[in-house]
């Protein structure tokens, strides 16, 4: 009869052989996304991080988005215009954007009045958003006053 150590060795080698045989079905990989499809991010892990010129804008346009330029302040500082020109052009652009916001607010006000709605009729989240917009506008007002002085 074989000793307990020899039996243990044979059992271990049997298990190892069994695990290493290619006939055994492979285990499925675990997914941490809870069966949600992953994001399609081509070039996300480029080793050099490079993109061809215009790639980001082109891909954003195809998807119906616009590319975000997170370095706008740096570009503004690099701009060759004088500080007066930079500020004047920027203020003009902001005025145009505020005009757009005023149009939207007028339209939503008309919809509200035409349907006889009150502030209580809005969704709870809508009222929170309105309050946050009011707070941000007050902050903008303070920044405008600092700029004007």
Beta strands, then each sheet from edge to edge (+ up, - down):
end
